[in-house]
Amino acid sequence: MQIYIDLLNGFDSTASLQITLLNSKINKEEFEDKLLLKNKNDGLDAERQEFNEILHDKIMHGQNGIQCRKFITVTVAAINFDAASTRFFNIESHLINCLGRLGTELIALNANNRVRLISDILRDVDSKIYPVSREEFARRSEKMICCPDYFEFKKDYFMYNDKYARCLYFKKLPQSVMDTIFKDIIEMNQSLIISKNVEFVEQSEALTLLHRKITDMKQEEIIKVKKASSASNGAFVDPIEGTQLAIDKAQAQEFLEDLQERNQKMTLCQFLVMLTADSFDELQQNTEALEIILRKYQIEPINAPYRQEQAFSSILPVGNSISFDKEHNIQTRRTMSSESTAVFMPFNSRELLHENGLFYGQNKLTKSVIMFDRKKLKNPNGFIFGVPGSGKSFAAKLEMIFSILSTNDEILIVDPEREYTALAELLGGEVIYISENSQTHI
């Protein structure tokens, strides 16, 4: 939590932050190219096909063919391009440092990566696009590549490329926005986008706002006390005890202490969700499923009537988040402290999906497959620990089999218990007996 608070406190009022969680179907061609075993015509291709079926089943059924990708979009205000570039470099270093402490790797997207991302959202993850040249970017040709053929916006939904979509924003958020809310939404295993847009308030302005708010509530309290005292013939009565005014006053005072004594900042947070479906009926079902989840947390989702286009613009990971609120006078943002904002931590689980890595099972939290290449580590050694009967030998054999099928590695086994003889014979290996009575000696 503190690391994420430090991350947020590294921003000021001239920068805004957009955190995007993109649930989309897995690109089948890319998946097969990166993760499935390639045939080698060495007599073991049948075994490779069996392993490929296992991998395919784990990904398509374990995640319902859906992958969750996470993005951070930073927007800064600067006097010129060079100043903005310097700010971006400093912010990138800050993000890499903070997320590195969480065990999360941050990869900067180039212009073509961004085009690919928008294309994944608006066209399809399976759509093929070519790299855009510098000259084409200058002509704004990238829009022809990543945009759909049409948009048609209705009152509370819209259509594009035969897809139905709906944007919703969160109203009446609970006092404590728990990260389990977004975990539950992601686990719907549907194509959707969650966007958390954060704007930072200047510290002096935040303190002024809170002081003014507390002063107004104190004046309201004095007026109510006077009225209650007059009605009770001078007897002291606390008319605000247990009322919403008392709760608001205590929260404002605590917020002020957070800013003055705990080195926190005031943020304006906006939460939006975009659902997609192949039909209107499916879109309605997805919306109802989302509403059921949000009702558990006392959150009211609003369909943004007649504002679907603006809400959609705020959801796209292009840093255009706050305009939806400001331009249309719709209160979609909530004032929060750094600590409250940090509760939503989408970077608390790390995926291990190395290209040409070995299969090690599934992530229990995200249901993603674990494909890991130990040889990429500074110290690639591995140990298998466990109580008797827990499957240590099976785990070792599984890794050996996968290594033989997917790499050109040579495997040497010292086997005093004779557990691996059958495995060596199955994979075309050589078994050498070393003993006092054997013909082979060391």
Buried (B, 14 or more C-beta within 10 A) or exposed (E): EEBBBBBBBBBBBEBBBBBBBBBBBBBBEEBBEBBBBEEEEEEBBEBBEEBBEEBBEBBBEBBBBBBBEBBBBBBBEBEEEEEBEEBBEEBBEBBBBBBEEBEBEEEEBEEBEBBBBBBBBBBBBEBEBEEBEEEBEEEEEBEEBBBBEEBEBEEBBBBBEEBBBBBBBBBEBEEEBEEEBBBBBBBBBBBBBBBBBBBBBEBEEBBEBBEEBBEEBEEBBEEBBEEBBEEEEEEEBEBBEEEEBBEBBEEBBEBBEBBEEEEBBBBBBBBBBBBBBEEEEBBBBBBEBBEEBBEEBEBEBBBBEEBBBBBBBBBBBBBBBBEBBEEEEBEBBBBBBBBBBBBBBBBBBEBEBBEBBBBBEBBEEBBBBBBBBBEEEEEEEEEEEEEEEEEBBEBBBBBBBBBBBBBEEEBEBEEEEEEBBEBBEEBEBEEEEEEEEEEEEE
